[in-house]
Amino acid sequence: MARRPAETKVSSTSEPRPVTAEAIRSALTARELEIFTRLASGESNQQIGRALAVSENTVRNHVASILAKLQLENRVQAAVRAVRSGLSCVAGLFMVHVLSDEAGFPVAVVSQLLGG
């Protein structure tokens, strides 16, 4: 019995994936952008819904729309895209705390040294 080759996912559009902050901003609505940045900071749908005074189901719908528009498969890929594009400062905040712990300086001092 012959094996079928593994199927590969092909994008449904021929448009390039939005990767820069500018491209992402133009691809998403203002509400989607707000949810995108909260999602990148690790908030759950429930937490985002509470913060924005919308239902968890509404957040879920927005997340699905964001993933489709940015041609991503999951929340982790969305978070990575947000950090790499500069739309999320999660990595920067992490570095401030790591450096402050290692150097023994207060977080505010390290933040200022890094230009924050």
C-alpha positions in Angstrom: 0.0 0.0 0.0 1.5 3.3 -1.1 1.8 6.1 1.5 0.4 9.5 0.7 2.9 12.3 1.1 2.4 14.5 4.1 0.1 17.5 3.4 1.6 20.9 3.8 -0.4 23.9 4.7 -0.6 26.5 2.0 -1.7 30.0 2.7 -5.2 30.7 1.3 -3.9 34.1 0.0 -0.9 35.0 -2.0 -0.4 38.1 0.1 2.7 38.2 2.3 2.3 37.8 6.0 2.3 41.1 7.9 5.4 41.1 10.0 6.4 44.7 10.6 4.6 46.8 13.2 3.3 49.1 10.5 1.9 46.2 8.4 0.3 44.6 11.5 -1.3 47.9 12.4 -2.8 48.3 9.0 -4.0 44.7 8.9 -5.9 44.8 12.2 -8.7 47.0 13.5 -8.1 49.1 16.6 -9.9 46.6 18.8 -8.0 43.7 17.3 -4.7 45.5 17.8 -5.6 46.1 21.5 -6.4 42.4 21.9 -3.3 41.4 20.0 -1.0 43.3 22.4 -2.8 41.9 25.4 -2.6 38.4 24.0 1.1 38.9 23.5 1.5 39.8 27.2 0.1 36.4 28.1 -3.4 37.4 29.1 -6.2 34.8 28.7 -9.3 35.4 26.7 -11.2 35.7 30.0 -8.7 38.3 31.4 -8.8 40.3 28.1 -12.6 40.2 28.1 -12.8 41.5 31.7 -10.3 44.3 30.9 -12.2 45.4 27.8 -15.7 44.8 29.1 -16.6 42.2 26.4 -17.5 38.6 26.6 -14.9 35.8 26.4 -16.6 34.6 23.2 -16.2 38.1 21.6 -12.5 37.9 22.5 -12.3 34.4 21.0 -13.8 35.7 17.8 -11.3 38.6 17.6 -8.4 36.2 18.3 -9.6 34.0 15.4 -9.8 37.1 13.1 -6.3 38.2 14.2 -4.8 34.8 13.5 -6.4 34.6 10.1 -5.4 38.2 9.1 -1.8 37.6 10.2 -1.7 34.1 8.8 -0.8 32.5 12.1 -1.8 29.2 13.6 -1.9 29.9 17.3 -1.5 32.4 20.2 2.1 31.5 20.7 2.9 32.5 17.1 0.9 35.7 17.6 2.9 36.5 20.8 6.2 35.9 19.0 5.1 38.1 16.1 4.1 40.9 18.5 7.4 40.9 20.2 9.5 40.6 17.0 7.5 43.5 15.4 8.0 45.7 18.5 4.3 45.9 19.3 4.9 44.1 22.6 7.5 45.0 25.2 7.2 41.7 27.1 10.8 40.8 26.3 12.0 44.2 27.2 10.3 44.1 30.6 11.8 40.7 31.2 15.3 42.0 30.5 14.9 44.9 32.8 14.1 42.5 35.7 16.8 40.1 34.8 19.4 42.8 34.6 18.3 44.5 37.8 18.5 41.1 39.6 22.0 40.4 38.2 23.4 43.9 38.8 21.6 44.4 42.1 20.2 47.7 40.9 16.6 48.8 41.4 14.4 48.1 38.4 13.9 51.9 37.8 17.6 52.4 37.5 18.1 49.6 35.0 15.0 50.8 33.0 16.6 54.3 32.8 19.9 52.8 31.7 18.2 50.9 28.9 16.4 54.0 27.7 13.0 53.3 29.3 
